[in-house]
Amino acid sequence: MAGALEEANSGMSNTLKDLFSGAVGGVAQVLIGQPFDIVKVRLQTTTQYRGALDGATQILKNEGAAAFYKGTLTPLIGIGACVSVQFGAFNYARRAFEAQNAAAQNKTINQIEAEPQPLSYGQYYAAGAFAGVANTLLSSPIEHIRIRLQTQPHGAGKLYSGPLDCISKLSRSPNVAMGLYCGTSVTLIREAQAYGFWFLTFEYLMQSDAKRNKVVRKEIPTWKIALYGGLAGEMLWITSYPFDVIKSKMQTDGWGEKQRYKSMRDAFAQTWKQEGLMGFWRGVGPTLLRALPVSAGTFATVEYTMRLIS
């Protein structure tokens, strides 16, 4: 009984550490990535810019430097929660797989108890995908609010006075499911694919380094963690970007008679018909440029925080 209670307390402690470290990493992610993100969204949802540099220049000229942090309050709170959930869910699934692998080994060698066994790369992808699915409930409305605030007209033509006004109006367009949670179907697919590859890539690079240099994980220097995290960020977007484009189109679509896309499938079909293959990759340049420092900062911050509190 005492052993079971101790194990439960240990599991809860680990989960709280994962959630806290993820939240700290999420704040770093937003502060680093927000200027890149607004340029990406503008490129995905309008054709008025010739490219990323032109988009950034025009935003700065017409709207001022503060425009690069439009809608930051929502992601600062929300993305902190999202990254917290991502790391919490990933590590929960990782420990479940480790226990499952240990039980399988016990059965094979007739041991009463064995140490947790490392995951296969397929299991790392599955754990990451689980984190993405768990994250969707939060990320879908948070990103929808952020995109609406980032793409609304400047000045007197503003549609929303702030995040709360945006939430209120989206929830009545015509309801929470179809308004605030618009685009959730494609967000779910994107999140599973993206975070499956994000965590898989990072873990592969970290484990390869530890094995190659004969060190334990906590001995890997921070600059390497940042490098591997940055490369994982590139893989995240390369493997999921077309889904993100469709999500942005659906979450900037009009309502009622102004609605262009009837469904995720319709959005894919219209994008293919009107823009061809390259339509699914609009804005990928600034996205990949953003991904390296943002993902590097996220993993470096999470790993550093975990080392401090462990």
N, C-alpha and C positions, 0 to 999 in steps of 0.2 A: 504493500500500500504506500509506504513512504517513498519507495523507488519510483512508483508511478507518479506520485505528486511532484517529486523532484524533477522528473522528466517533463511533466506538464509545465512547471514553472520555468524550466530552461527553455522550452519551446516558445513560451510567451515572451520571455526576455529577448530571445533571438529575433522574434517577429517585431517587437517594439524597436529594437536597434536597427533592423532593416528599414522600417517605416521612417524613423527619424533621419537616418543617413540619406534615404531617398529624397526626403523633403528638402534637406539642405542642398543636395545635388540639383533638385528642381529649381530652386531659387537661382543658383548659379547659371543653370541652363537658360532661364528667361533673360537674365541681365545680359548675358553674352549674345544671345541669339535673336532678340526682338527686332533690331534694325534690319537684319537680313530677312527675317520672316515677313515683314511688311512689304518689302520689295518682291519677294517670292509670290505673295498672294496677289499683289497688283498685276504682276506679269501673267499669272494663271487666269485672271478673271477679266482682263481688258487687253486691248490691242493698241493702246495709245502710246506705249513705250517701245522704242526700237530694241532695247535690251536692258540688262540689269544696271549697267552704268548710267544709261539714259534715264531709267526709272528712278534711280537714287538721286540723280542730279535734279530731275524735275520735282520730285517730292521735296527736296531741300529748298529749291528755288520758290516753289509755289506755296508750300505749307510750313516751311521752317524746320529746324532741327528737331523740335519736339514731336513732329509728325512720325518720326521713326519709333517713338515709344507710345503711339496711339494704342489704346486698349491694353496697356501693360498691366493695369491693376488686376484684371480678370485672370490672365495667365500667371501673374506673380503668385496669387493665392492658389489658383486652380492647378497650374502645372506643378507647383510644389506638391500638391496633393496627388496629382497624377503620377509623378516620378516616385513618390512615396509608395503608392499602390504597385507600380511596376516592379520595384525592387522587393517589396514585401511579398508580392505574389510569386515572383520568380524564385526567390529563396525558399518560399514555402513549398513550391513544386519541386525544387531541387532536392530539398531534404526528404520529400516523399519518395522521389526516385531513388535516392541513396538508400533509404530504408527498404524499398522494394528490391533493389539489387542485393542488399545484404541478406534479405530473407531468401532470395533465390540461391545465393551462395551457401547459406546455411543448409538448405535442403540438399544441395549437391554434395557437400562434404560432411554432412551429418554433424555439424557443430551446433551447440546450443545457442551461442550468440557470436556475432561477428561485427567487426567495425563497419560503419557506413561505407558503401562502395561508390566509387566515382561514376559519373554519368557517361553514357555514350553521347556522341555528338547529336544523334537523332533526339535523344532525351533532352539535351540542352536546348535544341530548337523547340521542342514541345513545351518545355518549361517557359521559354520566352514567349511562345504563342499564347500560353495560358495567361501570362502577365498582360499581354496585349488585350486579350478578351476581357479580363477583369478590369482593365483600365478604361474600356470603351464607355461604360456608363458615365464616367466623369469626363473623359476627353471629348466626347461628341458634342455636348452642349457648350463646354468651355471653348472649344475651337470655333464653334458656330458663332458664339458671341464675339469672340476676338475678330473673326473674319468680317462680320457685319460692321464692327466699329472701325476696322482698318480700311474698309472699302467705301464707307459712306461719304457723301459729298462734303467738301470743306466749307466752312463758314456758315452763311445763312441757310444753306440747303441741308444742313445736318438732319439726319433722321432720328438719331438717338442722343439724348443728353448725357448718357453714361451707361455703364454696365447694367445697373438695376433697371433703367428705363428700357434698355435693349432686351433684357430677360422678360420684362413685363409684356412688351409688344410682341416678341417672338412666341411667347406662351399663348397669345391670343390669335395666332396666325396659322390655322384657325384654333389650334389647341396645342398642348405641350408636346404630344407625340409627333404631330405633323409639322409643328413650328419649331420649338426649341430643339427637338431631337431630329430635325430634318437631316438627312445624310448619314444616319446611324448605320444603315446596312453596309455601305461602302467603307465607313470608318471601322467597323468591326473586322472586315477583311484586311484592310490596310494595317490595323494594329497587330493582328495575329501574325501576318507575314513580316512586318517590319521588326517587331520585337523578338520574333523567333530568330531572325538573322542577326539582330543587334547583339543579343546575349550570346548566341552561338559563336559569332566572330570574336567577341571579346574574350570569352573563355578559352577558345582555341588558341588565340595569340598568347594569353597569359600562361596557359599550361605548357605550350610549346617552349616559351621562354624559360619557365621553371625547370623543365626537363633538360633543355639544352645547356643551361648554366648550372644545373645541379643545386638549385636554391629552393626554399619554400616560398609560398606566395607573398608573405609579408615582407620578404627581403627584396622583392622587385621594386626598383626605384620609381618615384612618382613620375618622372619624365617619361618612363616607359609605359606606365599605366595610362598617362595622358595620350601618348602616341597610339597605343592599342585601342583606347577608347575612341579616338578620332577616326581611326580606320574602320572601327565598328559602325560609327555614324555614317560613313560613306556607304557601307554595305546596306545599312538600314534603308537609305533612300533609293539606292540603285534598284533594290529588289521590290520596292513598294510605291515608287513615285507615280505611276499612272493612276493608281487608286486615289492618291492624294489630289491629283488634278481633278478627277471626277468629284471628289468630296468638296473641293473648293467651288466648283461650278454649281453643285447642288445647294451649297450653303450660301451662295450669293444670288440665287435665283429669285425671281419675283413671286408674288402671291396671286392666286385667282387667275384672272385673264392674262396677267403678265408672266405667269409661270411657263418656262421653256421646257423643262424636263419633267416628264411624268414619273420617271423611276430611275434607278441606277442604270438599268439596262438601256433605257432611252438616252441617258446622258452619254454612255459609252458610244452608242450608235450615232448620235448626232455629232459627237466630237470626231469620230472616225470619218464621217461623211463630209464634214465641213473643213476639217483641219488636217486630216490624214494622220499618219503615224506620229509625226512631230507634234501634233496637238496634245499628245499624252506626255510630252516632255518639256512643255513650255515652262520656263522659269527654273529648270533643273540646275543651271549654272550657279546662281546665287544660293540655291538650296544646298548644293554640295560644298560650296565655299563656306556656308554657315555651319554645315554639319561637322566639319573637322574640329573647330574650336569649341563648339557647343557640346558635342559628345565627349571630347577630351576633358573639358571642364567638369562635366557631369560625373564621369567615371572616376576621375582623379579626386573630386570632392567626396564622392560616396566612399571610395576605398580609404581615403585619409580619415574621414569621420568614423568609419568602422574601426580603424586601428586605434583611434583615440578613445572610443568608448568600450572597446572589447577588453 
